[in-house]
């Protein structure tokens, strides 16, 4: 089959697309039409989208073109086709949060401030992407509304990572120019890494989560999945109303490696790829040194207790018990664990977390960032996760490097590791709370050092897989 090219990637990224749009070599309507054509051609197999608002997106794109033709500036992200995770309220679109349970009373009634900001900047909302049920799951598997397929392996179905599974699948397959997700324990960075894209986890409170179905008021953050670090930096800067950060010079830059926790039990190919990336950074002049972050181990006690408690707090014990049989089995089992957790237990864990976060913040005194793998494993096959114990083991490995970032109130960006011919993986750049600009400047420098990674070859993928029956 012959696919329409990803128009924003073909334009050289979001900055190139904005130049082309204003130079009249591209139109927003034609760009949206191209993404809709790609969605129609491949998403029956990939399954990234929960809902596509084709007519609404085209109307918004035409409005952008009309404004430009009249000499008005629709905004720095004019005509940018964006996909939104299905735990956000989006005006005129259904909201499921990955579940088949009735949740109209739980979902926010209208778009939140973040979505309103995207529209102010000129973005065009293509639709909503699939989420793990209630955003509680790192593998991306979720039975109620289906799990997207990783676009990097046509030979066998592999997971995308989650819970922003559809966001990463859509970006990996070139089905949008930007995807928005949420990250409570790695739910943007992990799927971005496993689908070969860049994932930004902002700091808690950076962007309001009003308009988002909550999982954890303490840890929930809005994040971005993009094709490059430069794209993520441009979008972040536009949202914040600041200039995009340039890439920093790696020469002489101190970067810390928290090996004792973040580098343990790496799959051999992840260890090899990470070591090669670190060697490349050293050749570029970065100064690497080991650091101990004992506070990271706090995540081991926190997440298995706090998130199940929050799920029960969201649903209510009565609704959970009544609807349990209609939920994803793994999510339901997490809910079972939450039934016996008390508010006092969680308060104690939160006090420990605050103490650990304060201590961890001091560990950046002698470095610009910590550098870690994003996950300890590449994307498993869906078949590997059918065994409950294997599923749990892999899930713990997929969150080993990501959950401590949320737990310790930090920011991070995952950038793709060079892995030609292998499943994608990521390198994580971790910085203190409030330092997203620093993280994005470093991400651009590291991406420049390692090389920007292409998206999945969907023409070859579809020829190998064929359309879904």
N, C-alpha and C positions, 0 to 999 in steps of 0.2 A: 504494500500500500504506500501511497505518497501522502505525507502529512504536510499541512501548512507549517512553515517554520514558526518557532516561538518569536513573535515580533519584537518584544522588548529585549530579549537576549540578542537577537539579530541586529538591533539598533545600538548594541554596545552597552546595554544595561539601562537603568532608569534615567541616568543623566543624559545618555545618548538619545533615549526615547523622548525626553522633554525637549531636547534640541530639535529633533526631527518633527515633533508635533508643532513647535512654534515656527519651524522653517517650512511647514506645509508639505514635507515629503512623506509624512504619515498622518492619518487622521485617527482620532480616538474611536470613531465608529468602526473603521476597518480593523483596528487593533482588537477591539472587543469581538468582532466577528471572527477573527482568526483564532482567538482563544475558545470561543464557542464551538468552532469547527474542530479544534483539537479535543475538546471535551466530548463532543459527539462521536469522534472517531475512536477514542481509547478508554473513556471512563467506564464503559460497561465492563471492562476487564479490570481496570485499576480500582474503581469504586471510591474515588477520593471525595466526591461530592454527595452530600445529603440532599441538597436542593440547589437548582440553578435558576436564576431569575433572568432569563435571556432578554425578555422584553424590557424589563426595568433597567438592565445594564445598557442596552442599546439606546434607550431614551436618555439616560444620563450621559452617555458618550456623545450623542448628538448635541446635547446642551453644551458640552465642553467645546465641540467643534464650532458651534454657533457663536459662543462667547469669543473664541479666538478670532473668528472671521470678523467680528465686530470690533476687534481691537481691545477686548477686555481680557484680563489675566484671570483664568479660573483657579489659579493656585499653583504652588510649586510641585504638586503631585497630580497635575491635570491629566485626566483620562487614564490614570493608572488602574488597571484591572486587578482587583483585590478579592481574595477569598477569605471568609470569616468562619472561624470554628463555631460549631453548632451548640456551644454553651453560652453564646452571646445572644441577646435580644437584638434582632434586626427588623426594622419597621417593614411590614408587608410580607415577611417570610415566616414560615413555621419554625418552632423551636422544640427540639427533642432532647438535647444534651445526651445523645446516645442511648436513650431509653425508650421503651414502649409504655412506660407508666404514665398516667395523666399527671402532668406537672405544671399546668397553666397557673396554678396558685403559687407555685414556687419561683417561676421565671419572672424576672423584671418585666414590667408592663411596656416599657419603651426603651429605645436605644439609649445607651449610656454616653457619657461625655467623650470617651475615646472614639466611638463610632461617629459621633457628631463632628469631632475634630478631623477625622479622615475625610468626611464629606466636605468640610470647609476647605480642605487642602486640594480638593478636586478629584479625589479617588472615585472610582466606579466600582460598585460592589457586584461581583459576578454571582455570588451565591454563598452557600454555607457548606462547610466541609465536615466530614464525619469525625466523631469523637468517641472515645471509649465511654461507656456508660458512666455518667456523672463525673467524667474526667478522672476516674480512679483506676488507673492501670497503665503500666509503662510499656507493655509489649505491643499494644495496638490491637490485640484481639478483643473482640466484643461481639457477643452473639445477638443481642437484641436488634441492632440495625445494620449489622455487617461490618466486616473489617476490611479496610483498603489493602491492596496488594503492593508490595514494594516493587517499584518500576525498574529495578536493577537486575532482576533475575527472571528470565523467561522460562527457565528449565523447571522451576518448582516454586510454588507460592511461598514467599517469605514475608515476615511481618515488617511493618514500617516503623515500629516503635509508637509510643503513645504518651499521653492521651491525645495529643494533637496529631492524630494519625493521618487524617485526611489532608490537613494543612501541608504536611511534609510530602505526602504522596502527590498532591497537586503541584507543588513546586518542583519535586523531582522529575515529574513527567511533563513539565512545561505547560500546565493547565491554568496558570495565572502568573501575574508578574510579581505578586507579593502575597503571602499568606499570614494571617493573624491567628495566634493561638494563645493558650494560657500555660503557665509553667508553675507548678506547685512543688515538684520534686524532680524536674527534668523533662516535663511534658512538651517543651518546645525543643530543647537542645538535643535530647536523645533521638526523636524521630528525624530532626534535621540531619544529625550525623549519620543515621542509618540510611537516609535517602540522598546523601551526598550534597546537602545544602548547608547554608549558614543559618545558625539559630541564635537569636539574641534573647537572653533572659534579663529583663530590667530588674532594678531593685524594688523591693516591696514599697508601695506607695508612690512610685514614680508616675505611673498612670493609673487613674482611678478605675477600679473594677466595678463601678456601678454599671448596671446593664449586663452583668455576667452572673450566671448561676454560680453561687459560691461553693467551693469545696473546703477551703481554709481561709478565713479572713486574715489570719496571720501570715500565711505563706503565698497565697495566690498572687501571681503577677501576670501582666500581659506581655507577650513576646512576639517576635517577628521571625518568619522563615523567609529567606531571600536567596537569590542566586549568587550573591557575592557579598563580601564584607563592605564594599563600596556602596552597594545598594542599601544595605542595612543602615550604614552611616548616614546616607542621604535622607532616608525616610525618618530615621530618628531625629535628625537635625530639623527637618521640616515640621515634625510634630512639636518639637520643643521651641521652634522659632529661633534657632541659632544657626551659625555657619557649620557646615559639615566638617568634621575633624579630618585633617590630612593624616596620612600614614606617618608614624614616627620613624626615626632612624634607629635601627636595631643595634648599631655599633655602640658598645659600652653599656648597653641596657641590662640591668640586673633582673633576671627572671628566676623565680624559685620553683623547685620541684618537690612537692609534698609526697615523697615516695612511700613513706611508711604505711599510708592508708590508701591513697588514690592509685598507686601503681601495683598493688598486690593482686595476685591471681589473674593477671592479664592473659587472654588467649594468646598463643604464640604469635599469630599474625598481627594482632594489635600491638603487642610488645615490639615486634620488629618495625612496624610502620611508625610507631611513636618514637623509637630510638632514631630512626632515619630522619624524622622531622627535627628532633632535638639537635642532631648533628648538623643539619642544614642551618639551624638558627645560630649555632656556635660559629659556623663558617662565615655567617653574615655579621659576626662581631658581638652577638649577645653573650652575656656572662651568666652562665647557669650555675646555680648552687642548690644543694638540698636543704629542705626545711622540714621541720616537724610540726604537724597541726593535730595535736591530740584531741582537740575539740571536735574534730570531724566524726569521731566514733559516737558522739551523742545521737547521730541520726539513727543508729541501730535500735535504740530504745524508743525514740520519738515517733517515727513514722508508723510502725505497726500498731500504735495505740491511738495517736492523735487523729489520723485520717479516718479510721473506722468510727471513732467517736463523732467526728464532724459529719460523716455520712448519716448516722442515726439522728444527729441534731438537725440536719437538713430535712430529712424525710419524716421524722417522728417514728418512735418505736412501733406504734400501732399500724401506721401505713406500711412500714417496712415488713412487719410480720405478715400483713394481709397480702402484700404484693411480691413477697420474696420469690415465689415460684416463677414469676414473670421477669426476673432479673437475670443478668449474666451470672453464671454460677460462681465465678471468681469474685465478682463484686459483691454478690450476696454473702459469700463466705467472709469477706472483709466486714460486711455489716454485722454478721453474727458476732464477730470479735468486739465490735463497738457496743453491743448491747450491755455488756458487763463493765464497761469503762465508766468511771465517775468523773465528774467535773473537777474534783480535787486532784485526781491522778493527772489530768491534763494540765491543771494549774501548776503542779509540781514540775512537770516536763517543760512547761513554758518558762518557768523560773530558771531551770537548768539551761534552757536554750539561750535566754538573755545573757546569762553569765558566760556561756561558751562564745556567743557572738561578740561580746565585748573583748574577750581574750583574743579571739581570732583576728579582730580588726587591728590589733597591735602587731600582728605578724607580717604586715606589709611595710614595716618601717625600712627594711633593707632591700626592697624589691618593688618593681613596677607592677608585677602580677605573679600569680601562680600559674604554672602550665601543667595540665594533666591530660590524660586521655578523656574523651567524653563518655565512652562506655568501655567496659572490659571485654566485650564481645562484639562481633559484627552481627548483622540481622539474622536471627535464627529462622529456620523454616517453620511454617505453621504446624507441620506435623510434629516437630520437636516439642511443641508446647502443649500437645494433647495430654501428656502425662503431667499430673498436677504437681508432683514433686520437682520434675524437671522445669516446669513453668516457673515455680517459685525460685529455684536456683538461678535460672537465667534472668529473671526479673531483678533479683538482688544484684547481679552483676551489671545489669543495664542501668541501675541507679546508684551504684557505688560511688561514682565520681560526680554525679549530678545532685543528689539529695543533700549532701553537705553544704552546697552553695546556698540552697534555700534555707536550710537549718541555721546557717551562720549569718543570714541576712547580707549576702554578697550579691554581686552582679557577675554575669559571665556571657561569653560568646563562644560558640562552637564553630570552628572552621573545618572544612573537609581536609582529610589527610590524603596525600597522593597515594593511590592504590590501583594502578592500572591493571585491569583484568580481574580485580577482586571486588567484593562487596564494599560499599563505602564505610568509612569510619571518620571520627572527628577528633580534633585537638581542641581542648577547652582552655580558654583564657579567663582567669578569675581575678576580679578586682574588688576593692571595697565598695560598700554601699554608697550610692550617689556618683559613682565614677564610670557611668556608661560611656561617656565620651572617651575616656582613657581606654576602655576595653575595645571600642570600635576603632580607635587609632591604632592600637596594637594589632587588632584583627586584620586590618588592611595591610600593615607591614608584614605580618606573618603570612598572609595570603600571597603577598607579592614575593616573599622568599620561597614559599613552597610551590607556588603556581596555582592559578585559579582552576578549579576542577569543573569540567563540563557537566551538563545534566545528562540524564539517561537517554540513550538512543531509542526513541520510541518507535521509529519505523522498523528497526531490527526486532525490537521486542514484540511488536504486533505481528510481524511476519512469522515469528516463532510460535507465538501463542495462538494467534487467530482470534476472531471475534467470539465473545461468549455466546453460547447457544441460548 
